[in-house]
Amino acid sequence: MRGVLFDLDGTLLDVELREFLGRYFHALDETLSPHFPGIDLVPSVLAATDAMQRAHLGATNQETLVRAFLDRTGIDLNGHWPVFDAFYRDIFPTLGVGYGPVDGAREAILAARELGWKVAIATQPIFPRAAIEHRLAWAGLSDLEFDVVTSYESMGACKPDPMYFHQVCAQIGCAPADCLMVGDDPETDMGARGVRIRTFFVGTGSAQADGCGTMRDVPALLRYLDAND
C-alpha cells in the first residue's frame, strides 16, 4: 500500500501564513478574551501552542494544550470548550476571505485517488479538526474524502518530530518508505526524510528534498512512482 501526505497551508491552500495567523489571533482575542478575564489570552494560547510542538509522549496535542494552559493561567480549558466550539463554528469561517486553492492541488489529490493511494492531510496539528475542515473548504477540497486529517485531537506530535510522521503512516496503514510527503516548508515538511519518507518540496531553492516543483507536477510524479517503484 502506498500513501501520500499533503501539507495544507501553502501547499493545497493558497494562504500567506503570517497574515492569516494575524487575522486568527486578532479574532480569537476579540471574541474569547471576555470569557477569560484577568489573563492575557493570546500569549497564553501561544505558550500552550509551543508546548504542543515539543515532545510530549503519551498525550495528544490537545491534552498537552490543556495542561500547558492550566500551568500558565490556572484555568482548565476542559470547562470552556463550548466557547471555543462557537468560535470555530461562527467566527473562524469568516477568516478565509481572499484565500483559495493552489493551482494543481485538486488534480494531485485526484491522481492519488485514481492510483489507489492512501491520502493524508498532513497539516501541522495545532488546530482542532473543525478549523482544518474550514481551511479545506477554502481550498475547494471539502467534497473530497481523505484517509487521515491530522488535528490536535488525534495527534501526539507535530512536524518535524519523527513521531508525527510515524503516526500518520500508521494511521493510513503504510510503511514510511512507501509514502511521499508533499509540502512547502523546508523544515517541518521535509523533516519526513528523517523517517525514510520521500519528499517533494513545493517551491524552489535548496530544500533538502528528493524533488521540487509546483503542485501541477505532482500527478505526473505519482504516476511515475506508481509505475516504476
LUMGU-767677 format. One record per residue: residue number from 0; residue in one letter; y, z negated, x of N, C-alpha, C in turn. Coordinates in pm, 1 decimal. Each point is the difference from the previous one (the first is absolute). Layout:
// LUMGU-767677
   n res      n_y      n_z      n_x     ca_y     ca_z     ca_x      c_y      c_z      c_x
 NUM   A        Y        Z        X        Y        Z        X        Y        Z        X
...
// end
This chain:
// LUMGU-767677
   n res      n_y      n_z      n_x     ca_y     ca_z     ca_x      c_y      c_z      c_x
   0   M   -119.4      0.0     83.8    119.4      0.0    -83.8    124.3      0.0     87.3
   1   R     97.3     79.1    -36.8    124.9      9.0     75.1    114.0    -55.6    -83.0
   2   G    102.5    -46.5     70.8    115.0    -55.8    -70.6    130.6     34.9     68.7
   3   V    105.7      7.4    -79.8    133.3     22.6     54.5     92.1   -108.3    -52.9
   4   L     75.3    -59.2     90.0     94.0   -107.9    -32.1    140.1     57.7      8.7
   5   F     72.8     -3.1   -110.1    136.9     50.6     -2.8     98.2   -116.2     -5.4
   6   D     91.4     -4.2     95.4    116.6    -85.9    -14.8     80.0     50.6   -119.8
   7   L     90.3    -83.5    -51.4     76.9     39.1   -117.8    144.9     33.6     34.6
   8   D     78.9    -97.6     41.7    142.3     21.6     23.9     22.6     88.9    121.6
   9   G     68.1    112.2    -21.5     26.6     93.1    107.8   -112.1     97.9     25.2
  10   T   -115.0    -22.0    -63.1   -115.3     88.3     16.0    -27.6     76.1   -129.4
  11   L    -19.0    -72.6   -107.4    -16.3     61.0   -131.9    129.3     -5.7    -81.7
  12   L     78.5   -103.8     23.8    125.5    -22.1    -72.6    116.8     24.2     93.8
  13   D     90.2     88.7    -41.0    118.8     31.7     79.7    104.4   -109.1    -23.3
  14   V      2.5    -96.1     90.3     87.0   -116.1    -14.7     48.2    -42.1    138.1
  15   E    125.7    -38.7      8.8     51.4    -58.3    122.9    -20.9   -149.9    -13.4
  16   L    -92.1    -54.4     78.5    -50.6   -134.1    -25.2    108.0   -106.1     12.5
  17   R     85.6     10.1     98.8    103.3   -102.6     17.7     94.9     -1.6   -119.9
  18   E     34.5    116.9    -49.0     89.8      7.2   -115.7    -68.6    -56.2   -124.0
  19   F   -128.0     32.1    -17.0    -74.3    -52.5   -114.0     -9.0   -151.8      4.9
  20   L    -30.0    -54.7    117.1    -12.2   -145.1     10.5    133.6    -67.9    -29.4
  21   G    110.9     64.4     35.5    130.5    -53.8    -37.5     14.4     -8.8   -150.8
  22   R    -38.2    105.9    -70.1      2.3     -1.3   -146.9    -88.7   -111.9    -54.3
  23   Y   -119.7     -5.9     56.9   -100.1    -94.6    -50.0     48.3   -143.8     12.4
  24   F     44.3    -38.3    118.0     39.2   -139.9     20.2    127.9    -34.9    -75.8
  25   H     88.5     96.7    -16.4    119.6    -26.1    -82.3    -41.3    -28.6   -144.0
  26   A    -89.4     82.4    -53.9    -45.1    -19.3   -138.4    -79.1   -129.0    -13.9
  27   L    -84.2    -29.4     97.2    -80.4   -122.9     -4.0     91.3   -121.9     -0.7
  28   D     99.2     -0.2     86.9     91.9   -113.1      9.7     79.5    -16.0   -128.7
  29   E     52.5    109.6    -50.9     83.8     -4.5   -119.9    -78.7    -44.2   -122.3
  30   T   -125.1     44.5     -9.2    -80.4    -26.8   -119.3    -68.3   -135.8      3.5
  31   L    -52.0    -38.9    117.5    -86.5   -117.8      5.2     65.5   -125.4     56.8
  32   S    110.0     13.9     71.7     63.8   -120.1     56.3     31.7   -107.0   -104.6
  33   P     44.6     38.3   -122.0     25.6   -104.0   -100.2   -122.4    -85.2    -34.5
  34   H   -118.6     53.0     24.7   -122.6    -75.4    -28.9    -37.6    -94.4    114.1
  35   F     70.0     12.0    115.3    -30.8    -82.8    116.5    127.8    -63.1     52.8
  36   P     62.5    -83.7    -79.9    126.2    -60.9     44.3    -20.4    -88.3    122.8
  37   G     98.6      5.1     87.5     -3.5    -86.7    116.7    -70.1     57.0    120.9
  38   I    -56.5    121.1    -10.5    -62.2     61.7    116.4     60.6    137.7     22.8
  39   D     -5.3     45.5    123.2     44.8    134.3     34.8   -120.9     90.6    -14.0
  40   L     -8.0     73.3   -111.4   -123.9     67.0    -37.9    -42.3    108.4     97.9
  41   V     89.8     91.0     33.5    -40.3    114.8     81.5    -51.2    -42.4    137.7
  42   P     68.8    -86.9     75.3    -58.0    -44.1    127.5   -135.5    -68.4    -16.2
  43   S    -18.1    -71.2   -110.7   -128.2    -67.3    -23.2   -110.6    101.7    -26.3
  44   V     30.9    104.2    -76.6    -98.1    105.6    -25.4    -30.4     76.2    128.9
  45   L    102.4     26.6     80.3    -21.0     69.7    126.7    -89.5    -81.0     93.9
  46   A     21.2   -129.2      5.2    -83.3    -85.3     85.3   -144.9      1.2    -48.2
  47   A    -18.8     -3.6   -130.9   -135.3      3.2    -55.2    -65.0    136.8     23.2
  48   T     80.9    105.9     -6.2    -51.1    134.4     28.0    -43.2     11.8    145.3
  49   D     77.2    -59.8     89.1    -37.4     -0.3    141.6   -133.1    -72.0     20.9
  50   A    -21.4   -105.9    -74.6   -127.0    -72.9     10.9   -117.7     87.7    -41.9
  51   M     20.4     83.6   -102.4   -105.9     90.1    -43.7    -39.4     97.0    110.0
  52   Q     95.4     33.2     86.6    -25.4    100.7    102.9    -55.0    -60.1    129.3
  53   R    -19.9   -132.3     -0.4    -68.6    -65.7    110.9   -144.3    -30.4    -41.7
  54   A    -84.5    -23.4     97.8   -141.3    -25.3    -28.4    -15.9   -123.4    -88.2
  55   H    -84.1      9.6   -103.1    -25.7   -113.1    -90.0   -140.2     14.0    -58.6
  56   L    -98.3    -19.6     82.7   -138.7     17.2    -41.8    -34.3    -91.4   -116.7
  57   G    -74.8     54.6    -95.5    -48.7    -80.1   -111.3     93.6     -9.6   -117.3
  58   A    115.1     66.8      5.4     95.3     -4.3   -111.5     51.2    139.9    -27.6
  59   T     23.2     29.8   -126.6     62.8    127.3    -33.0    146.4     -3.4     41.5
  60   N     61.3    115.6      4.0    143.0      5.1     30.7     80.6    -76.0   -104.4
  61   Q    -38.3     10.3   -125.6     71.9    -72.1   -104.7    -11.7   -150.8     19.7
  62   E   -119.2    -49.0     31.2    -17.5   -143.0     24.9     83.1    -45.4    119.2
  63   T      9.4     85.3    100.9     80.3    -32.3    117.7    147.9     -3.9    -34.8
  64   L     43.7     92.7    -83.4    138.3      0.5    -48.8     32.5   -130.8    -71.6
  65   V    -88.5    -42.3    -88.3     22.0   -122.5    -77.2      8.6   -120.7     93.0
  66   R    -91.7     -8.1     94.7     -1.6   -114.1     91.5    126.3     -3.6     86.4
  67   A     41.3    115.4     51.8    118.4      4.7     86.5    126.4    -32.3    -78.5
  68   F      8.2     47.6   -124.0    116.7    -28.4    -83.0      6.7   -149.2    -33.0
  69   L   -115.6    -59.0    -28.9     -5.9   -143.1    -28.8     42.2    -81.6    122.1
  70   D    -48.2     38.5    117.7     34.6    -73.3    121.8    149.7      5.3     27.0
  71   R     62.5    111.7    -31.3    142.9     17.7     29.9     90.2    -64.1   -104.7
  72   T    -41.0      8.8   -128.1     90.3    -39.5   -108.9    -47.2   -121.4    -79.1
  73   G   -128.3    -33.9      9.6    -55.8   -105.1    -84.1    -31.4     47.7   -140.9
  74   I      9.1    130.7    -24.3    -24.1     56.9   -132.8   -132.1     75.2      0.2
  75   D    -84.2    -30.9    -99.5   -128.4     67.0    -15.0     19.8    123.0    -88.8
  76   L    -12.8    116.9     58.5     18.9    123.7    -76.5   -101.1     17.4   -111.3
  77   N   -112.4    -70.9      8.0   -100.1     13.0   -106.3     54.7    -43.3   -135.9
  78   G    108.3    -75.0     -0.8     62.6    -37.4   -126.8    110.9     93.3    -43.2
  79   H     20.7    108.8     77.5    113.7     88.3    -26.7    -38.6    146.9    -11.9
  80   W   -128.9     31.2     -5.9    -37.9    141.4     -4.3     57.8     75.0   -119.4
  81   P     18.2    -60.6   -118.3     55.7     77.8   -111.1    136.1     62.7     29.4
  82   V     86.1    -69.4     77.2    131.4     59.4     27.7    -14.4    115.5     98.7
  83   F    -95.5    -10.3     92.0    -24.8    112.1     90.7    -63.4    116.6    -75.3
  84   D    -93.6    -28.9    -89.3    -61.8    105.9    -79.6    105.3     75.6    -80.0
  85   A     94.8    -72.7    -58.8    106.4     64.1    -76.8     87.9     85.9     90.2
  86   F     27.6    -47.8    121.6     81.0     77.6     94.6    -68.8    132.3     32.4
  87   Y   -128.0     -5.0     31.4    -70.5    123.0     35.9    -22.4     90.6   -120.2
  88   R     -3.5    -56.4   -118.5    -15.5     81.7   -120.8    131.6     66.6    -41.3
  89   D    110.3    -73.7      6.1    125.2     46.3    -60.3    104.9     48.5     99.5
  90   I      5.9    -60.5    116.9    106.4     30.3     95.8    -47.8     93.7    110.7
  91   F   -114.9    -28.3     56.2    -48.1     80.3    112.5     -4.0    149.6    -30.7
  92   P    -43.1     44.1   -119.4     -4.3    144.5    -26.2    135.7     69.2     11.6
  93   T    108.8    -74.4    -18.7    133.1     60.2      7.2     45.0     25.6    143.5
  94   L    -73.6    -49.2     98.8     40.5     12.9    139.7    -41.0    132.9     60.9
  95   G    -70.6     83.3    -75.1    -53.8    123.7     55.4     89.1    121.6    -14.3
  96   V    122.3    -19.0    -45.6     90.0    114.2    -18.9     23.6     70.9    133.5
  97   G    -21.9    131.1      0.7     22.6     79.4    120.0   -122.4     19.1     87.1
  98   Y   -109.2    -68.5    -30.3   -122.3     14.7     77.3    -95.7     94.3    -71.4
  99   G    -87.5     62.4     74.5    -94.0     93.5    -61.2   -114.1     33.3     93.6
 100   P    -80.8     99.1    -36.2   -118.3     33.5     79.3     36.2     62.3    133.9
 101   V    -79.4    -28.2     99.4      4.3     74.3    125.9    -69.8    133.2    -22.3
 102   D     59.1    106.4     47.6    -57.6    132.9    -16.5   -140.1      4.8     61.8
 103   G    -96.0     38.5    -79.1   -137.7     12.5     46.8    -86.3   -121.7    -23.4
 104   A     60.7   -111.3    -44.9    -77.4   -123.6    -15.8   -107.0     14.0   -107.7
 105   R     38.8     50.6   -114.1    -96.0     12.3   -110.2   -114.8     93.5     38.3
 106   E     35.0    109.0     66.0   -102.1     96.6     40.0    -98.9    -62.2     98.5
 107   A     49.4    -88.8     85.9    -88.5    -66.3     96.2   -100.2    -90.1    -71.6
 108   I     47.8    -74.9    -98.4    -90.4    -88.4    -74.5   -102.2     81.6    -78.6
 109   L     45.6    106.2    -64.0    -91.6     84.1    -77.5   -103.8     65.8     90.8
 110   A     41.6     40.0    120.3    -96.1     59.3     93.9   -107.3   -100.3     37.1
 111   A     39.4   -123.4     24.7    -98.2   -103.8     32.6    -97.4    -20.0   -115.0
 112   R     52.3     -1.0   -121.4    -85.0    -17.4   -117.3    -96.5    117.2    -16.4
 113   E     49.6    121.6     21.7    -85.8    117.8    -14.0   -115.2     -1.8     99.3
 114   L     24.7    -58.1    116.6   -103.4    -10.1    102.1    -95.4   -116.3    -22.6
 115   G     31.7    -84.8    -96.6    -84.3   -115.1    -29.1     26.3   -120.0     87.7
 116   W    114.9     -1.9     69.5     34.5   -112.5     85.1     52.4   -115.8    -83.9
 117   K    -23.2   -121.8     47.1     62.7   -117.7    -57.3    148.2     -1.1     39.8
 118   V     84.9    -47.2    -91.8    144.0      1.0     25.5     57.2   -140.0    -21.1
 119   A     67.9    -48.7    102.8     66.5   -130.0     -7.8    150.1     16.8     16.9
 120   I     76.0    -70.3    -82.1    143.1    -13.6     22.5     16.7   -121.7     90.5
 121   A     18.4     29.2    128.7      0.5   -105.6    101.9    143.6    -37.1     35.2
 122   T     72.5    -49.1   -100.2    136.3    -44.6     20.9      0.0   -142.4     54.7
 123   Q    111.6    -39.0     60.0      9.4   -137.6     51.1     -9.9    -95.8   -118.5
 124   P    -99.4    -90.1     -2.2    -26.5    -81.5   -119.1     84.2   -127.2     -6.8
 125   I    132.1     19.2     -5.0     92.3   -113.2    -12.4     63.6     -4.5   -138.0
 126   F    -42.9     92.1    -88.7     48.1      5.6   -137.4   -117.3    -18.9    -95.9
 127   P     29.3    -40.3   -123.8   -106.1     -5.6   -101.0    -41.5    139.7    -43.4
 128   R   -115.0      9.4    -62.7    -51.2    129.2    -45.3    100.3     69.2    -92.9
 129   A     70.0    -76.6    -83.4     94.6     60.7    -93.6    107.6     78.5     72.9
 130   A     52.6    -53.7    109.7    105.0     68.9     75.3    -53.4    128.3     62.5
 131   I   -123.9     -1.5     43.4    -58.5    118.6     61.9    -25.9    107.2   -105.0
 132   E    -41.4    -41.2   -118.9    -19.8     96.9   -108.3    131.2     71.2    -33.5
 133   H    110.4    -72.7     -2.3    129.0     63.6    -27.3     35.0     99.6    110.0
 134   R    -25.1    -35.0    126.7     31.8     90.7    109.8    -89.5    123.6     -3.0
 135   L   -123.6    -14.5    -43.4    -85.4    116.7    -18.9     55.8     91.0   -109.9
 136   A     57.5    -60.6   -103.1     62.3     79.5   -106.1    121.7     75.2     53.4
 137   W     80.5    -66.6     82.8    115.0     69.0     59.5    -45.6    119.1     83.1
 138   A   -116.7    -12.1     61.3    -54.8    107.3     82.9    -71.3    106.2    -82.7
 139   G     -1.3    -14.6   -132.8    -64.4     97.3    -87.4   -151.2     -3.4      7.2
 140   L    -56.0   -117.0     28.5   -144.1    -10.9     21.4    -68.3    -95.4    -96.7
 141   S     70.6    -46.1   -100.9    -56.5   -103.1    -87.5   -114.6     51.8    -86.4
 142   D    -14.5    131.2    -10.1   -108.6     55.1    -81.4   -129.6     15.9     79.6
 143   L      5.4    -25.4    129.8   -118.4     16.2     83.7    -74.0   -132.9     14.0
 144   E   -130.2      9.1     26.1    -81.1   -119.3     20.1    -25.9    -19.5    148.9
 145   F      0.4   -126.9     40.9    -24.8    -33.6    139.5   -112.3   -102.0      7.0
 146   D    -75.4      6.0    106.9   -110.3    -93.4     14.8     48.5   -139.0     37.1
 147   V    109.9     -7.4     73.8     59.1   -127.1     41.2    151.5     16.3      5.8
 148   V     70.9   -100.4    -48.1    144.7    -10.2     19.5     24.6   -138.5     58.3
 149   T     44.7     -7.3    123.1     15.7   -131.4     62.6    126.0    -68.8    -51.6
 150   S    -12.2   -128.1    -29.0    110.9    -80.8    -49.6    -19.3   -142.4     49.4
 151   Y     99.0    -85.5    -21.3    -14.5   -135.9     54.3   -103.9    -81.7    -73.7
 152   E    -37.8     41.8   -121.6   -104.6    -72.9    -70.8   -138.0     22.5     59.7
 153   S    -22.6    120.1     54.3   -136.0     38.9     38.5    -25.6      1.7    149.8
 154   M    104.0    -16.8     80.7    -15.9     13.3    144.9     24.2   -132.8     70.6
 155   G    -66.3    -14.4    116.0     15.4   -121.1     79.2     60.3     25.7    136.8
 156   A     65.6    114.4     15.5     65.2     34.9    126.1     98.3    113.2    -27.6
 157   C     83.9     27.7     98.6     97.5    108.9     -9.4    -17.3     93.9    119.2
 158   K     43.6    122.8    -16.2      3.8     93.5    113.0     96.7    -52.8    105.5
 159   P    -30.7     12.5    130.3   -114.7     70.5     60.4   -116.8    -91.1     38.4
 160   D    -12.4   -115.5    -60.2   -111.8    -89.5     28.5   -132.0     75.4    -23.8
 161   P    -90.9     -0.7     97.9   -127.9     68.8    -20.0    -72.7    -44.8   -126.5
 162   M     17.5   -128.1    -38.8    -66.1    -49.8   -119.6     40.8     79.6   -123.4
 163   Y    126.3     41.8     -5.9     46.5     79.7   -113.4    -83.5    127.2    -13.0
 164   F    -14.1     73.2    109.3    -71.0    127.6     -6.0   -147.9    -20.9    -28.1
 165   H    -59.7   -105.7     56.6   -139.1    -28.8    -30.9    -17.6    -31.6   -148.6
 166   Q     94.4    -75.0    -58.2     -9.0    -33.3   -142.0      7.4    124.2    -87.4
 167   V     93.0     89.9     30.3     13.9    121.7    -81.0   -125.8     85.3     10.2
 168   C    -50.6     18.1    120.8   -121.4     80.3     16.3   -116.9    -61.4    -76.0
 169   A    -11.8   -131.7      5.3   -107.1    -66.6    -74.0     16.4     20.1   -149.7
 170   Q    121.5     -5.5    -48.1     24.7     14.8   -143.3    -32.2    140.3    -50.9
 171   I     18.7    101.7     85.1    -33.8    135.5    -44.3   -141.9     39.2     41.4
 172   G    -68.6    -88.9     72.2   -138.3     24.4     35.9    -19.3    102.7    109.3
 173   C     94.0      5.7     93.1     -7.6     97.0    108.5     11.4    -70.1    135.1
 174   A    -74.2     50.6     98.3     15.4    -50.2    135.8    134.9     44.9     55.3
 175   P     67.7    -82.2     79.9    128.9     41.1     56.5     -5.3    135.2     70.3
 176   A   -107.6     28.1     72.5    -10.8    126.2     73.6     -7.5    120.7    -92.3
 177   D    -26.8    -23.3   -128.2     -7.8    108.6    -97.7    127.3     10.9    -83.2
 178   C    106.9    -66.7     46.2    124.9     -1.6    -76.5    114.8     61.4     79.6
 179   L    102.6     38.2    -74.9    124.4     52.7     55.6    115.4    -78.4    -59.4
 180   M     91.1    -46.4     85.1    122.2    -67.0    -44.8    115.3     97.8     11.4
 181   V     72.4     17.4   -111.3    115.5     89.7     -3.9    123.5    -84.7    -27.7
 182   G     95.8      1.3     92.2    118.1    -82.8    -20.7    114.7     39.9     90.2
 183   D    116.5    -57.5    -28.8    122.0     38.1     71.9     51.5   -109.4     92.2
 184   D    -70.0   -111.5     11.2     45.7   -107.6     86.9    -85.6     -1.8    126.7
 185   P     62.7     21.5    116.5    -78.6      9.7    122.8    -67.2   -129.9     41.0
 186   E     47.1   -112.9    -51.1    -59.4   -128.6     37.0    -98.4    -49.0   -105.5
 187   T     47.4    -13.9   -124.5    -87.5    -59.6   -100.8   -112.9     94.4    -41.4
 188   D     32.0    126.2    -25.9   -102.5     93.7    -46.6    -91.2     45.3    112.5
 189   M     59.4     35.3    113.5    -81.2     49.9    110.7    -80.1   -110.3     66.9
 190   G     24.6   -124.3    -37.5    -83.7   -109.5     46.2   -144.8     14.3    -42.0
 191   A    -26.0     89.1    -96.7   -137.0     24.7    -44.9    -89.0     50.2    112.9
 192   R     59.2     59.3    101.5    -81.4     49.4    111.5    -75.7   -113.7     67.4
 193   G     52.8   -121.2     -9.3    -63.9   -113.4     64.4   -136.1    -34.8    -56.7
 194   V    -30.1     50.6   -120.5   -132.4    -24.4    -59.1    -78.7    130.5    -15.1
 195   R     41.4    102.1     77.0    -69.3    129.8      6.3     21.0     85.9   -123.4
 196   I    102.1    -29.9    -78.5     41.3     91.3   -106.2     84.7    109.4     63.4
 197   R    -29.2    125.0    -32.8     84.9    107.1     50.6    134.0      0.0    -73.8
 198   T    102.1     50.1     65.4    135.3    -14.3    -53.0     74.0    132.5     -1.2
 199   F     82.1     15.0   -103.6     90.9    114.2    -10.8    138.8    -54.5    -26.5
 200   F     90.1     25.8     93.4    137.2    -50.6     -8.5     87.1    100.9    -74.3
 201   V     62.2    -46.2   -108.3     90.4     85.9    -76.9    136.1     -4.9     68.0
 202   G     24.0     95.6     86.1    122.6      3.8     77.5    -24.0     69.6    132.0
 203   T     95.9    -13.2     90.6    -12.1     58.7    132.7     32.2   -107.4    102.9
 204   G    -26.0     28.2    125.0     33.7    -95.6    103.9   -122.5    -48.0     73.5
 205   S     10.6   -119.5     55.8   -101.9    -49.8     92.0    -92.4   -104.0    -63.0
 206   A    -14.9      4.4   -131.5    -88.8    -95.4    -66.6   -141.3     11.6     56.6
 207   Q    -62.8   -114.1     20.7   -136.5     -0.6     51.4    -94.8     32.1   -115.1
 208   A    -10.9    128.9    -29.6    -81.2     44.6   -112.5    -90.6    113.9     44.6
 209   D   -102.7     25.9    -78.6    -90.8    110.6     30.4     59.8    134.5    -39.0
 210   G     97.4     -0.5    -88.7     67.7    121.6    -41.0    130.3    -34.2    -67.7
 211   C     86.8     98.0    -13.5    126.6    -24.6    -68.7     46.3    127.2    -68.3
 212   G     90.7    -16.5    -96.5     51.6    112.3    -75.5     62.1    -48.9   -127.8
 213   T     -9.8     79.1   -105.6     54.3    -37.0   -129.5   -113.5    -19.8   -100.0
 214   M     32.8    -52.8   -115.2   -102.2    -16.5   -103.1    -57.0    133.9    -45.0
 215   R     76.2    107.9     17.2    -51.8    132.2    -36.4   -117.3     42.0     88.1
 216   D     -9.3    -63.8    118.2   -109.7     33.3     92.1   -129.3    -74.6    -32.1
 217   V      7.7   -102.4    -81.2   -115.6    -88.0    -18.8   -115.7     66.4    -73.7
 218   P     21.0     78.0   -106.8   -117.1     61.3    -65.6    -85.5     82.7     95.4
 219   A     64.0     81.4     84.6    -77.1     81.1     94.4    -72.9    -88.2    100.3
 220   L     63.1   -108.6     42.9    -65.7    -91.9     93.0   -123.7    -61.9    -63.1
 221   L     12.8    -44.0   -124.5   -114.7    -60.5    -68.5   -114.8     99.6    -12.4
 222   R     32.7    123.3    -34.6   -106.0    101.3    -14.3    -65.2     28.6    133.9
 223   Y     80.3      0.9    106.0    -57.7     23.6    133.9    -92.9   -114.8     38.5
 224   L     44.5   -123.1    -19.3    -83.3   -115.0     34.3   -127.9     -0.3    -82.9
 225   D     11.5     34.3   -126.0   -116.5     -1.2    -88.2   -102.1    102.7     43.0
 226   A     47.8    112.8     47.7    -90.9    109.6     34.9    -54.9    -11.8    141.3
 227   N     72.4    -64.4     88.7    -35.4      5.2    141.2    -39.1   -133.2     62.8
 228   D     19.2   -107.8    -69.2    -22.4   -129.6     61.9   -143.4    -47.1    -18.4
// end
